[in-house]
C-alpha cells in the first residue's frame, strides 16, 4: 500500500511540474531489463558497449527540478532503458528549466564495473531543489554549524571506522550517525524531501524507514542524487 502511494505521488509530481517531455532520438530495442533500475553511469566508466536507447528532454518548472529527472526515468524504463548519462541542464528563463538525458540498456556486469568508479565513503548534504527561491537551511556536522542553500551541495569525507554525527533542529530535532566502512557507498541526505522518495531516516533505530516527513533528515535515492550533483553547484 505504501509503495503504491509513493508511486502515485511521483506520477502526480511529474505531471505537475514537467510540462513537456520529448524524445530527441530513439532506437528500437528488444531489451527487457530484469529489474526496474535507472542507474547513473559514471564519467569514468567505459560505456562504448552500452546499448543506446534514446535521448530524452524534459522541460518544466524550476520549483521542482527532480520532477524533470523522474518523468524522463519513467519514459526511459517504458522503452527498455535501465541506465543514463546527463547530457545537459539549463535554465530556459526565470521560471523553467530543461534537462536532457541519454538513456541506455546495460547488463549486471557493467553495473559492477560502474560501481567501482563511483566515489565511496562520502556524505553529501543537498539543499532544496526549488531553484526559484534563494533560501538556506542550517545543520550541524560534528557539532559545527553549516548552512546549505537551494541548488547547492556540501561534501564531507568520512574515514574508515570514523563516526560522523549530523544534527538538524538542535536538541529537539533529529540526529543521524554514519560510520565509515570499507567500500561503503556515499550517503545523500537533505532536509526538504527531494523527489518525494518516501524514504527517511528513523532516528530511533538509526536506520531507514518509509515516511513522508520532509521537515527533518531525509535520504535521497542514490541515482537521483548523483544526477542532482551534476545540476547543483558546491556550497562554499
C-alpha positions as CSV (number, residue, x, y, z in Angstrom):
1,X,0.0,0.0,0.0
2,X,2.8,2.4,0.9
3,X,4.7,1.6,-2.3
4,X,1.6,2.3,-4.3
5,X,1.1,5.6,-2.6
6,X,4.7,6.6,-3.2
7,X,4.3,5.7,-6.9
8,X,1.2,7.8,-7.2
9,X,2.9,10.8,-5.6
10,X,5.8,10.5,-8.1
11,X,3.4,10.5,-11.0
12,X,1.5,13.5,-9.6
13,X,4.7,15.3,-9.1
14,X,5.9,14.7,-12.6
15,X,2.6,15.7,-14.1
16,X,2.5,18.9,-12.0
17,X,6.0,20.2,-12.7
18,X,7.2,18.7,-16.0
19,X,5.0,20.2,-18.7
20,X,6.8,18.7,-21.7
21,X,8.7,15.5,-22.5
22,X,10.3,14.9,-25.9
23,X,12.3,12.1,-27.5
24,X,15.2,13.8,-29.3
25,X,16.4,10.4,-30.6
26,X,15.1,6.9,-30.2
27,X,16.3,3.5,-31.2
28,X,14.3,0.3,-31.4
29,X,15.4,-2.2,-28.7
30,X,14.2,-5.6,-27.7
31,X,16.0,-5.5,-24.3
32,X,13.8,-6.1,-21.3
33,X,15.6,-5.4,-18.0
34,X,15.1,-7.9,-15.2
35,X,14.7,-5.1,-12.7
36,X,13.2,-1.6,-12.7
37,X,16.6,0.1,-12.4
38,X,17.7,3.5,-13.6
39,X,21.4,3.7,-12.8
40,X,23.7,6.7,-13.1
41,X,26.7,6.0,-15.4
42,X,29.9,7.4,-14.1
43,X,32.0,9.6,-16.5
44,X,34.9,7.2,-15.7
45,X,33.0,4.1,-16.9
46,X,33.6,2.8,-20.4
47,X,30.2,2.8,-22.0
48,X,31.2,2.0,-25.6
49,X,29.4,-1.3,-25.4
50,X,26.3,0.0,-23.8
51,X,23.1,-0.3,-25.9
52,X,21.9,3.2,-26.7
53,X,18.2,3.5,-26.4
54,X,17.2,7.2,-26.6
55,X,17.9,10.8,-25.8
56,X,15.1,12.4,-23.9
57,X,14.3,16.0,-23.0
58,X,12.1,17.3,-20.2
59,X,11.1,20.9,-19.7
60,X,9.4,22.1,-16.6
61,X,9.3,24.4,-13.5
62,X,12.5,25.2,-11.7
63,X,10.5,24.8,-8.5
64,X,11.0,21.1,-8.6
65,X,13.8,20.0,-10.8
66,X,13.8,16.4,-9.5
67,X,10.5,16.0,-11.4
68,X,12.3,16.5,-14.7
69,X,14.5,13.5,-13.9
70,X,11.6,11.5,-12.7
71,X,9.5,12.0,-15.8
72,X,12.4,11.1,-18.0
73,X,13.1,8.0,-15.9
74,X,9.5,6.8,-16.4
75,X,9.6,7.2,-20.2
76,X,13.1,5.6,-20.4
77,X,12.1,2.5,-18.4
78,X,9.0,2.1,-20.6
79,X,11.2,1.5,-23.6
80,X,13.8,-0.8,-22.0
81,X,16.4,1.6,-20.7
82,X,18.0,0.9,-17.3
83,X,20.8,3.5,-17.0
84,X,21.6,7.0,-18.0
85,X,24.0,9.9,-18.6
86,X,23.3,13.6,-18.1
87,X,23.7,15.5,-21.4
88,X,22.8,18.9,-20.1
89,X,20.7,21.0,-17.8
90,X,20.0,24.7,-18.3
91,X,17.6,27.4,-17.2
92,X,15.4,28.5,-20.1
93,X,14.0,31.6,-18.3
94,X,13.2,32.8,-14.8
95,X,10.6,30.0,-14.3
96,X,11.6,26.9,-16.3
97,X,14.5,24.6,-16.9
98,X,15.5,21.9,-19.4
99,X,17.1,18.5,-18.6
100,X,18.4,16.2,-21.3
101,X,19.4,12.6,-20.6
102,X,20.9,9.9,-22.8
103,X,19.5,6.5,-21.7
104,X,20.9,3.0,-22.2
105,X,20.5,-0.7,-21.6
106,X,23.3,-2.4,-19.7
107,X,23.8,-5.8,-18.1
108,X,24.8,-6.6,-14.5
109,X,28.5,-7.0,-15.3
110,X,28.5,-3.4,-16.5
111,X,26.9,-2.2,-13.3
112,X,29.6,-4.0,-11.2
113,X,32.3,-2.1,-13.1
114,X,30.4,1.2,-12.9
115,X,30.1,0.9,-9.1
116,X,33.9,0.7,-8.8
117,X,34.1,4.1,-10.5
118,X,31.8,5.8,-8.1
119,X,33.3,7.6,-5.0
120,X,33.0,5.9,-1.7
121,X,32.7,7.0,2.0
122,X,31.4,10.5,1.3
123,X,28.4,12.3,2.8
124,X,26.6,14.8,0.6
125,X,24.2,17.4,2.0
126,X,21.9,18.7,-0.7
127,X,19.9,21.8,-0.5
128,X,16.3,22.3,-1.7
129,X,15.6,21.6,-5.4
130,X,13.5,24.7,-5.6
131,X,15.6,27.0,-7.8
132,X,13.0,29.7,-7.8
133,X,13.9,30.7,-4.3
134,X,17.2,31.6,-2.6
135,X,16.8,30.1,0.9
136,X,19.3,28.5,3.2
137,X,18.9,25.7,5.9
138,X,21.2,25.3,8.9
139,X,22.5,22.0,10.3
140,X,25.4,20.7,12.3
141,X,28.2,18.1,11.5
142,X,30.3,17.0,14.4
143,X,28.9,20.0,16.4
144,X,30.0,22.6,13.8
145,X,27.2,24.7,12.2
146,X,26.8,24.8,8.5
147,X,24.3,26.2,6.0
148,X,23.1,24.8,2.7
149,X,21.4,26.9,0.0
150,X,18.8,25.9,-2.6
151,X,20.5,24.2,-5.5
152,X,23.7,23.7,-3.5
153,X,25.6,20.6,-2.2
154,X,28.2,20.2,0.5
155,X,30.6,17.2,0.6
156,X,32.1,15.6,3.7
157,X,34.6,12.7,3.6
158,X,34.3,10.0,6.2
159,X,37.3,7.8,7.2
160,X,37.1,4.1,7.7
161,X,35.9,3.5,11.3
162,X,35.1,7.2,11.9
163,X,31.6,8.1,13.0
164,X,30.0,11.3,11.8
165,X,27.2,13.0,13.7
166,X,24.7,15.1,11.7
167,X,22.0,17.1,13.5
168,X,19.1,19.1,12.2
169,X,17.0,21.2,14.5
170,X,19.1,21.1,17.7
171,X,18.2,19.2,20.8
172,X,14.6,18.7,19.8
173,X,15.4,17.9,16.2
174,X,16.8,14.8,14.5
175,X,20.3,13.3,14.8
176,X,21.9,10.9,12.4
177,X,25.2,8.9,12.9
178,X,27.1,7.5,9.9
179,X,30.1,5.2,10.3
180,X,32.8,4.9,7.6
181,X,33.2,1.3,6.3
182,X,35.3,-0.3,3.6
183,X,33.7,0.2,0.2
184,X,30.7,1.9,1.8
185,X,28.8,3.8,-0.8
186,X,28.0,7.5,-0.4
187,X,25.2,8.8,1.8
188,X,23.0,11.5,0.2
189,X,20.7,13.5,2.5
190,X,18.7,16.7,2.6
191,X,16.2,18.5,4.7
192,X,13.3,19.1,2.4
193,X,12.3,15.8,0.9
194,X,13.8,15.9,-2.6
195,X,12.0,13.7,-5.1
196,X,9.2,12.7,-2.6
197,X,11.2,9.4,-2.2
198,X,9.2,8.4,0.8
199,X,12.5,7.3,2.4
200,X,13.7,9.0,5.5
201,X,16.0,8.1,8.4
202,X,14.4,6.8,11.5
203,X,16.3,8.4,14.4
204,X,15.1,5.8,16.9
205,X,16.8,2.8,15.1
206,X,19.5,4.8,13.2
207,X,18.2,3.1,10.1
208,X,16.0,3.8,7.1
209,X,12.2,3.8,7.2
210,X,9.3,4.8,5.0
211,X,7.6,8.1,5.8
212,X,6.5,11.4,4.4
213,X,8.2,13.7,6.9
214,X,10.1,16.3,4.9
215,X,11.0,18.5,7.8
216,X,14.0,16.6,9.2
217,X,16.7,14.4,7.7
218,X,15.8,12.6,4.5
219,X,17.6,10.2,2.3
220,X,17.7,10.8,-1.4
221,X,17.6,7.9,-3.8
222,X,21.2,7.4,-5.0
223,X,20.9,7.8,-8.7
224,X,18.6,10.8,-8.4
225,X,21.2,12.3,-6.0
226,X,24.1,11.7,-8.4
227,X,22.1,13.4,-11.2
228,X,21.4,16.4,-8.9
229,X,25.2,16.7,-8.2
230,X,25.6,17.5,-11.9
231,X,23.0,20.2,-11.7
232,X,23.8,21.7,-8.3
233,X,26.8,23.8,-7.5
234,X,29.1,23.3,-4.5
235,X,28.3,25.3,-1.3
236,X,31.3,27.4,-0.5
